[in-house]
Amino acid sequence: MCICGIDVAKLNHVALVQDEQGQIIVPAFSITNTRSGFEQLHRHLAALPGPVTIGLEATGHYWWALFEYLTRLGYPVVVLNPLQVHAYRKSGIRKCKSDRTDAFWIADLVRIGSGRLLRSDMPSLLQLRELTRFRAHLSDQIGDCKRKILSVLDRVFPEYETLFSDVFLRSSRTLLAEAVTAQDFAEFDLAELAQVLQTASRGRFGLAKAHVIQQTACQSVGITFLADAARVEMRCLLEQIDLLETQRQLLDQTIADLLAQLPQHITSIPGIGAVTGAAILAEIGDVQRFASPERLVAYAGIDASVHQTGQFQATQMHMSKRGSPHLRMALWQAASMAIRYDADLAAYYQRKRAEGKHHNTVIGAICRKLLARIYVVLKEQRPYVIQHL
């Protein structure tokens, strides 16, 4: 058995080959991150006397193309977290950091049995990760547009926020496409305003609501000289939100379709839908790389940070937030939904809130409970079963 360690970078990779005893049989050599570079690597590997296992360091997305090329040729590939390589490098006597030495440590880590061969469905999981992270990016953009709309209204019609339970209800957004400033609403024909409201809200609002809006507008302290700028800004922002929400809906369908092709039971857990489940599954990857639920909790960064020195032991412990922020966000969203759809977690939430715990503290605890369930479901490859005690 030969072990090839490859230190991955954007432009050039460095490879080195060891035997089973850790002796270097092919010294470190560099290949370009191109098709010809990959073919050069394959020629080196094909000339070796026995089967080859390859270790890659997961540096950004730069290992994906090489991984795809090697797996298509049938090579078994182990992908290592850069933190693993960094920690293992420290076990050496000499303090030396270079691409060539990293290739040695990567190969040696694979030789001693660290890391696991990647799952055959890893390309699908990487696709899911790409899509769910892009969806989160779109959601951030939508949130940014909404904050800017509130900022515009705060200048030209600050009282508008009190008129609707949510400024971004469809009826409210339809109104804002017609009028923006307090002066616009004050001068709006009352009957026409009522008609716009009634149509947009499907009969929920009508003349009475239009009258309240107009009265509020007449008493507003909104700035009038910003009217022209506010109208242009509002039109652009509303159009951006409509476009981004349409794109997000397309992503949701694509994610759900891709998730349906994978053997998974994560969506059997109450509170976890297709999009959230896809994000969690994609960020976890191969659950077999986590020896215990506690390891997965630490990877998500929802474990408690510990501060202890000498006789001092801190009593206020906060979430470490040292792990994957994408996984942590997906878990937070799942926990927020779980307290609505899972009776046991809803009761737990109410009990802890009654004890005086902050909302975020309780949601953090529910994240850990959910992650324990997710770990079992993925590890045992079975649907979640609700147990009533």
N, C-alpha and C positions, 0 to 999 in steps of 0.2 A: 504494500500500500504506500502510495506517495501522497503527500499533503502539500498543496500549493496555496500559499498565503498571498493575497493581493491587497495592497494598500491603494485605495481608490481616491482619485482626485478629478478635477474638472477636465484637465487637458491630457494628463498622462497618469497611467497606473504603474505601480511597481510590483513585480511578482517575484516569488522565491519558492523553491521546492525543497522539502525535507523528506526524509524517510521515516519509518515508524519509530526509530530510535532518536529522532531529533537531529540527525546529521544532515547538513546541507548537501544536496546532490545537484542542485542547479542554483548557482549564486544569483543574487538579485539582479533583475534586468528590467528595463523600462519599456512600456508599450504605450502608443498613443491611444487616446479615446476615440478611435476611428475603426471602420471595418477592417482596414489593413492591419491595424494594431491587434484587433481581436484574432485575426487569422494568424498573425505571428505567434500569439500566445497558444493558439490551438496546435500549431506545428511543434512548439516546445513540449506541450503536454502529450501529444501523440507519440513523441519519440521516447517517452519514459517507459521503463521496463514493466510496470504494473498498473493496476487501476489507480485513479487519481480522485481524491476528494478536494474540493476547492473551498477556501474560506475567503469571504469578502467582508470588508468593513463597510457598514451602512452609512456612507457619507452622503447626506442629502438625497438627491435623486440620481446621483451620478453612477450608482451601481446598477441601476435598473437595466440599462441597455446591455451591459456586460452579462448580467444575470440571465437575461432573455437569450442572449447568444449561446451561453454555455449550457443552459438547460435544454435548449433545442438540440444540442449535440449529445445530450444524454449524461453530462457530468453531474454528479451530486454536488450541491452547493449549500454551504453553511454561511449564514449572514450573522455577523457579530456587531453588537452595539459598540460604538466608539468608546463608551465609558468602560466596557469590559476590557478592551484592549489597553486603555490608559491605565487601569488598575493593575492589569497583569504585567505591563511594562515595568511598573515600580518594583516587581519582584526581582528584577535583574540587579546585579551588583553595580554595574556602570550606569551612570546617568547619561543616557544617550538617546536623542530623539531625532529620527530622520525617516524618510519614506522607506528606506531599505531596512532599517531596524524594525519599523512597524510591520513590514511584510513578514519578517521573521516571527515576531510575536503573534501575529494573526495565524500563521501556519502552526505555531507551537500550541496555541490555544485550541485549535481544531484537533491537533494530535492528542492532547491529553483528555479530549472528550467534552470540552466546553462548546456550547452551541448545539443547535439541532438543524437537521436538514429542513429546508423550507417546504411547506405544504404545497401540494400540486395546484391548489386553488389560490396560491399567493397572488398571481396576476389579477385575479378578480377582486381580491381584498385590496390590492393597491389601487385598482380602479375606483373601488368604493371610497377609499380614503381620499383620493383626488377629488371625487365628486362631492363628498360630504364637507370637505374643507372649503371647496369653492362655494358651496351653498352657505356655509357660515359667513364667508366673505360677502356674499350678496345680502345676507341678513344684516350684517354690519352696515353696509351701504344704505339699506332701507332705513335703518335706525338713524343714521347720520342725516338723511334727508328729512326725516320727521322732526329731528331736533332743530334743524334749520327752519322748518316751517313754523315751529313754535316760537323761534326767535323772531321771525318776521311778524307774526301776530302780536307778539309781546310789545312791539313798537307801534304798530298801526291800529290794533284792536285788542288791547290786553285783556279785556273782559270776555273775549270770545270763548276762552277755555272753560268758562263757567256754564256755558249754554248747552254743552253736550257731555255725556259721560265719557266719551272718547272723541277727541278732535278728529280722529282718522276713521270714524264711521263712514260708510259709503254716502250717507245723506249729507254729512258735514263736508266731505271732500267734494261732492257735487256742488255744494253751495260756494265753496272756496274757489272753484273754477269760474264762478259767475261774479263773485264779489270778494274783495280782500280787506279793504280798510273799513273802519267804522262809518266813514262818510259814504262809502259805496252801499253799505247795508241800510243806512238811514235814508238814502235817496231811492232805494229799490221799491218798485211798485208792490204794495202789500199783497195784492191778490196774486201777482206773478210769483212773489217770494213764497207764498203759501203753496202754489201749484208745484214749484220746483221741489219744495220740501216733501210734499205729499207723494210725488212720483218717485223721488229718490229713496224715500223711507218705506215705500210700498204701503202707504196709508197710515203709518205710525204717527207721523207729524202732519200738521196742517196749519190752519189759520191761527190757532191759539199760539203755537210755537213761533210762527212768523211774527206775530205781534210782539212776543217777548224779545225776540232777536232785534227787532227794529227799535223797541224802547231802549234796550241796552245800548244799541249803537248810538242813539241820540244823546245818551249821557256819557259816552265814552271819552276818555282822555287820550285816545290814540293820536299819534303824530300825523298830521295831514300832508306835510311837505314831502314825505317819503312815499306817497301814493303810487307814483309811476314806477319807481324802483320795486316796490313791494309787489305790484301786479306781475311784473316780468319775472321776478324771483319765484313767486308762487306758482305761476304757470309752468316754469321749468321744473320745479321741484315735484309738483304733482305728476307731471309726465314721466319724470325719472322713477318715481315710486311705482306707477302703473307698469312701466317697462320691467323694472327689477322684480316685481311680484309675479309677472307673467313668466319671466325667466326662472324664477324659483319654483313655480309650479311645474315647469318642464323638467327641472332637475329632480323634483320630488318623484315624478313618474319614472324617470330614468333610474333613479336609485332604487325604487321599489321593484322595478322589473329585474334589475341586476341582483338584488337581494334574494328574489324568489328563485334564482338559479342556484343558490348556494344551500347546502344542507346545514340549516341552523334552526335553533329553537328559542333564540333570544327574545323574539317578539311574543312568545307565550307568557312572558312575565308581565303582569299588569303594570301599565304606565309606560311601556316601551313599545312605540310604534315602529313602522318600517324605517323612517328617516333616522330617528334617534338610535334604533337598533343597529342600523347600518353603520352609523358613526362609531358606536361603541365597538362593534365587531371589527371594523377596519382598524381602529386604533389599537385594539388588543392584539390583533393578528393571530398568531398561534398561541393558544392559551397553555399548551403543554410546556412552554418555556418558563412558566411560573410554577414553582414547586408547591406553593401554598397560596391561599387567599390573601394572606398578609403581604406576600410579595406583589400581588396584583394591586392591592390597596396602595402600597408604596409607589408603584409605577404610575398610578393615577394621581399621586400627590395629595391624597385625601387622608393620609395618616397624620397623627398628631406629632408636632415637633416636640422634642424633648430638650429641656434646658436644665442641666444638673451639673454642679461642680462642688467638690468638697462636701460640706454639710448642707449646702443649699439645694433645694429641689423646687423648681418653679411650679406653681399651682395653676397658673393661667397658660394652658397649652393651646396653640393654634394649629390650623391645618398647615402642613408643611409646604404644599404647592410646589413640590420639587419635581413632579413627574410630568406627564403629558397634559398640557393645558387643553388640548382638543378633547381628550377622553374625559377630563374633569368637567368641561362644559356640557358634554353630552349627558354625563351622569347627573349633573345638576338639573338639566331639563327633564330627564326621566324621573328624578325624585320629586320634582314639582308636580308632575302628572300623576305619579304613583299615589300621592296622598288624596287624590280624587277618585282613583279607581281601585285601590287596594284597601279593604276595610281594616286590616290589621295595621298597616302603615298609617292610615288616617287616624286610627285610635291612638297609636304611638305618638303621632304629631300633636294631637290635642292634649294628651297627657303631659308631654314635655313642655308645651307652651303654658299649660296651667301651672307647671312648676316654676315658671319664670324664665325659661330658656328662650334665647333670641331665635327668631325665625331662621336665620342663616345657620345657627348652631344645630338646630334640629334637622334642617335639610341636609347638612353635612353628615349627620349621623345616619340619615336615611340613605344617603349615597353609599355609605359603607355597607349597609344591610343589602341594598340592591346589588352591589358588586359581589357580595358573597353568593347571592343567588345566581348571578350571571356566571360566576366561576364554576359552580356546580353544573349548571345547565350545559356550558360549553365543554367542561371536562368530561362529563358523562354522556354527552350528546343525546340528551333526552329533553322533552318538554318540561316546563315548570309545572308542578302540581301544588295547588293551594292546599295547605294543611290547616284544618280548623281544629284548634285545641279545645 
